[in-house]
Amino acid sequence: MNLDDWRSRINDLDNQILRLLNQRAEAVLQVGDLKRRQGAPIYAPEREAEIFRRLTTTNSGPLTAEAIGAIWREVLSASRALESPMTIAYFGPQATFTHQAALRRFGAAVDYRPTRTIDEVFDDVVRERADFGVVPVENSTEGAVNVTLDLLIDANVVICGELRLNISQQLLSRAGELAEIKRVLSHPQGLAQCRRWLAEHLPNVATEQALSTAAAAELASADPTVAAIASDLAGELYRVPILRANIEDNPNNSTRFLVVGRHPSGPTARDKTSILFAMRNEPGTLYRILEPLARLGINLTKIESRPAKQRPWEYVIFVDVEGHRDTPQVASALSEIGERTLFLKVLGSYPAG
């Protein structure tokens, strides 16, 4: 076959794919109608996780699992839009890493609502200005995002998803050389993730905190003596060149994000459950509370403490475990933990990222 033959073959395949996608869309419309009549939520994280897992497991190539995920993310995004419009709040503005995480989870066919603070994301979800919110909760280099943990204590939302995003920080500036830079701006996490690089390459340059990495890029776009630590997407959006690429101190730098909403997720083949509890300040208390997890063979994947705001020198403990709260083992463990704590809140069970 010559080049024209192969192009003709590709055209035929494209037509078949288009026809099948529209048949899928017709089925989605029927599903959406049934969901509305039953009062079921449009977005079902457990169903989408099942689709991704099935497709990547049965995929025989040459497309990679990442490519399959990217393609079906947009297929699912367009399908959800057919069922009902969806609004996603995220810690903005555009081109923050949280924005990138939201795009990776929900695709392009939704309405995105940037907020100035993480607090506003929670408020938008609670007040139903947004269907879901995306917030950072943990960085592999700098640890927990404490404002997110504090908001989870009282907010009337549930965690219904998580994802991890590899974080690559760029030094963005209209300056021609490093010597021309007078100030470096970024979100506190961005500055912290590049601390050693800044000390080595810009030791005498002042660093300043910005509301977000994207806000720093916007400021750098207006002043050639200012550099921003932000994503390449922020550089593209605000038209600020990359002066130095990949300046993060840890090449394995990643951030975990949570999807918060108003409806719980159903079980899948691989889930995680997040809880928080308060306990008495007595020897052995934490061991007694967590003992059911070990006895029932439930893996604990994270534990974090935060000060209890209303009770000085007392703490709230955040714990992530493997499994869904509706499965017998996890349900039994949570029941025992609830009996041994002063207060227990199940933050949500959701497909593991």
PyMOL commands that set and color helices and strands:
alter all, ss='L'
color gray80, all
select helices_A, chain A and resi 3-38+45-58+65-83+97-106+118-126+146-154+178-180+188-193+195-201+213-222+232-238+285-295+328-340
alter helices_A, ss='H'
color red, helices_A
select strands_A, chain A and resi 87-91+111-115+132-139+143-144+158-166+170-173+183-186+206-209+226-230+242-244+254-261+271-278+300-307+315-322+343-351
alter strands_A, ss='S'
color yellow, strands_A
deselect
rebuild
show_as cartoon
